[in-house]
């Protein structure tokens, strides 16, 4: 599949490097509003053509557009690519509101093109191994609940152009939250109900690095969000998503079952090994041992962990050629976004929010994603 990358900013290098791992994917063009940046990026990654965004969208050689624009532009750019007859992969979130997200999903369906959306980290060996452990009953036949924790300081400590992260479409909820909710939905299936509380702890943030160092920017989104997700399959998962935390001993994600617990590495990465703790004599002591004092077993990866951003695009390419569904699809991304926005709605004092959408739990990987098997000539 021939790919055009639209947006040559901070995350684009990760995509170029990840796509290069798949010999059936070829980046034929890249574009940016800043033509100089597009040309510099093309030179760095051996891309044959650097161009303006509208030129990339009209290029007949481009089959799939990778939309790496800022979140506030995701929906418009994806709709333009779909209107041009291209398959689309969007960085997360799919849009900054549900109306725009639904418009993108419906437009792709009408046009008969594939729509995929980050994150695709749940296709890495770490999370796929966690999915297999749960599916195979290693923590018991009943899953009772879990926790998911984003606990970091704000991006102004390291990002030189951070203002967009504190506007609509940003904040820990929509920037990092998709990795955690996507991982949970891939493990437990769709979410049915949400409740929580949010706050913007500081009205302003001060940029700490780069040419804008010392400049103060307004905070327009929640930076500390806590709540609970009730999954349609039954488990209840507590969540904390914050850019107001300097230090913590909290896990990234843990899943609790009737016969044990599973600790999952950072869902923003592909290769973290999950750790398993099945019920042992220590758990039966009264009082039980303090957290962190019993041994957990690290589990070897069941799928490759040396994949990068772009594995979801490889899955789309293989799915198109093989005539099957791809995993990180539009309905999955829409459901993840609805869950995240339901958490954000509690600024208005909402109670329990019912999640209206449902999605299919993505099919677990049984073997690595590789070059698609194309049908021969008829």
N, C-alpha and C positions, 0 to 999 in steps of 0.2 A: 504494500500500500504506500502511495506517495503522499507525503505529509507537508503541510505548510504551517509554520509556527507564527502566530500573530501575537506580538508582545515579547520584547527582548529584554525584560527587566530582570530582577533579582533571581527569580526562580527558573528562568529559562535555561541556564547552564545545566541544572539538574535534569531537565528534560532531554536536552541534546545528548548528555552522557548516557542517560537511561535508554533512549531510543536506539543509540548506537549498539546496544547489546543484542539487538534483534536484526538479523540480516535480511528479513523480509519487510522491514520498514525503512523507507528512504526519505529523508528530509530534503525536499527539492527547493524550498524557498522559506525565507523568514521576513517578517515585516514589523515595523514599529512606526508610531507617529514621528519619532525622531529618526530620520533616515540615516544619520551618521551612526547611531547606535545599532541599527539593523545591519549596516555594512560592517561595522566592527565585529558584531556577533557572527555574521556569516563567515568572515575571515577566520575567526577563532575556531569555528567548528567545521570548516570545509563545506559550507552550504553554497551551492552554485549561484543562487540568486538572492539579493536583498532588494526589497521593494516597499512601496507604500501599502497600507492595509487594503485599500480598494483594489489595488493591482493583484494582491495575493488572492482575494476573494473571487476575482474574475479569471484567474489562471486555470485553464482547463486541465493542466497537468496535476493540480492539487486535488486529491481525492478526499482528504480529511484535514480539517482545520483544528489546530490546537490553540485554544483561546486562553492566552495568559495575560489578558488585560486586567486592570484593577477590578475589584468586585463590583463596583458601581457601574461598570460597562459590560459585565458578563452577558446579561440578557440581550442587549442590543446587538452585540457582536455575534453572539450565537445565532440570533434570528437572521442576521444578514448572511451568515455562512450557510444556514439552512436554506434560505431563499435562493442562494447561488447553487444549490444542489449538492452541497458538501456534507459528508459526515462530520460530526463535531465532537471534540473532547474539550470540556471546560474545566478550568481550575475551579476549586471550590470557593464560595458556594455557587450553586447553579444560578442564583439571582439573589437580590437583597430582600425580596418580598415574594409571597406565594403567588400573587397574580402574574408577575413576570415569569416566575418559574414555570407555572402551568402553561403559559403562552409558548414557552420554548419547548416543553415536552410535547404539547399538542401539535406545534408546527413541524417538529421532526416526524411525528407519526403520519401527518398528512403528506409530507414530502417523501416518505418512504426512505429516510436516511437514518443512520445510527446516531444516537446521542449518548455520550458517556460523560461522566463527571468525576473529578477527584473528590475524595482520596481513593487511590488504588492500593494503599498500603495493606489493606486486608487480604490482598492477593500474594503478599510476601510470605516467606516460610514461617515467620514467627506467629502471625495470626492464623495462618492455615493450620499450623500444628495445634494451636489452642482450640480451633474449631473441631479438629479431629478428636482431641482429648474429650471434649464435651460430648460430641456425637457418639463416641465409643463407650461412654459411661464411666470414665475414670474418676469423676467426682460424684457419681451416683446417678440413678435414674431420674431424680427430681432436682431441678435447679431452683433454689429458693430466692436468690438475689445476687447483689454484687455492689461494687463501688466503681466510680470512674472519676479521676482527679486530674485536672489541669491546674498546676500550682507553680506559677512563674512570676518574676517581675515583668514590668512592661517592656515593650520593644524599643522604647526610646533609649534604653541603655546600650543598644548595639546597632540599631537600624538608622541610617543617615537620612532617610526620607519617610518618616513614620506617620505623617499626618493622616493618611488614608486609613490607617489601622484603627483610628479612633473616631471615624465617621461611620454612617450607616453601611452595613456590610462588613464591618470590622469588629474589633474587640475579641476577647478570648472565646466568646460563644461561637462566632461565625468564622474565626480564623483557625482556631485549634479544635473547637468543638466537633467539627465534622469528622476528624480522625477517630474520636472516641465514640461518637454515636454510630458512625458507619461500622466500626469494629463490633459494637454491641449488637447492632441489627444483623450483622453477618453471623454472629454466634447464636443469638436468641430469637431472631425474627423481628417483626415490626412492633412498634410501640403503640399502646392503646390510649394511655392517659399520662398527663404531665402535671406536676405542680412544683412551685418553687418561689424563690425570692431573688431580687436583683438590686444592685446599687452601683452607681458610679462613685467610687470612693473619693476621687479627686476631680475637681472641675477642670483642671488644666494639668498638662504634663510638660516637662522641659526636655527638649532634645539634647542628648548627651554626647553625640559624636557627629563628625562630619562638618560640612560647611555651614549648616544651620544650627550648630551647637549653641545652646543657650536660649534658643527661640522657644516661646511657650505656645502650646497648641491646645485648643479646646477639646474636651472629651464629650462626645455626643452619644456614647453607647455604654451599656453596663460593663464594668470591669471586674465585678465580683458577683458570681451567679451560683446559687445553690438550690438543689431541688431533688426531685425523685421522678423516676420513669417507671410506669407500670407496663410491662410487656403483654402483648396479647396472649402469649403462651403462659403467663402467670408470674414470672419473677419480677421483683421490685428492686431497682438499682438506684442508689444514691449517687448524685453527681455534685461536683464542685469544679467550677471553671473560673479561674481568677488570674489576673495580672497584678495582684496586690500582695503577693507572697514572696518573701525573700528566701526562706528556708523551710524545709518540711521533711518529715519522715514518712509521708503518705505514699501509697503505691500509685501506679498509673491506672491499672484496671485489675480488679479481682472478681472472680466469679465463684459463688458459693453453692455447693451441692449437698445432697443428703449424706454423702460419704466422703467428702473432702473439699478442698479449695484449690483454685487455680489462680496464679499470679501471672499477669501478662505484661510484657515489656512495653516501652513507649510505642503507642500505635501510630506515631508519626514516622516510624522506621519500619524496615522490612525484615530485619534479621534477628530481632531480640528473642532469646530463648525463653519460653514460658517455664514456670516453676510449679511443681505439683506437691501438694501436701494432703495425703490421705489420712483418715482417722487412725490415730495411734494411741498408745497408753497414756501419753502425756496429755492428750485432750480430755481424758477422763478424770484427771486429777481435779481436786477442789482445794483452793481455787485453781483454774487453769493457768498454765505458764504465761508469763507476760508476752505480748507481741514481739516477734523477732527473735525469740529464744529457742524455737524448735527448728529443726532442719527441714528445708524444702528441697525436693529433687529437681535439678534442671533437666529438661527434656530435650533430646536431640530433635532437630528439625525434620519434619516429615516431607517438606518441600524446600526447594532452594531458597536461601536467604539472600543471595547475592544478586537480587534484582533491584531495580531502581524505579524512579518515577517514569511512567511510560508503560509499565506492565499492563495497565488497563487499556492502553491504546493497542498494544499487541493483542490483547484478548478481543478487542473489537475487530481488528484486521483478520484474525483467525476465524472469528464468528461469521463475518461477512462471507469469507471464502467457503466456509463449511456449512453455511445455512443454519446456524444455531443462534440462540440468544447469547448476548454478552452479559457480563456480571455487574459491572458498575454502571448500570443503565439510568435513564432519566427518571423513571418512577422511583428507583432506589434513592437517587439524589434528592428528588422532591420530598420523599418521606423524611429523610434526614433533616432537610431544611425545615420542614414543618415542625418537627420535634424541637429543634433549636429555637425557632421563633416562638413556639409555645412557652418555652422557658422564659424568653424575653418579655412576653406579654404581662408578666406578673408585676412589672412596674406600674401597671394600671390597676393593681389590686385584684386581678382575676383570681378565682379559686382554682379548682381542678379543671384543666383544659383537656377536652377530648380531641385526640388526633384523628382527623377524618380520613386521611389517606392510609392505604396499605400498600405494601410492596412484597414481591417474592423475596424470600431469603436467598441471597446469591448461592448458586450451586458451588459446593466446595470443589477445590482442585483435586483431581485424582492423579494427575501427572503434570509436569511443568508445561507452561504455555510455550509452544514451539512453532516452527514454520507450518502454516496451514496446509492441509492436503487439498489441493485444487483438483476439481474434476477434469478429466481429459476431454479432448474434442469430441463433439457428438457426431 
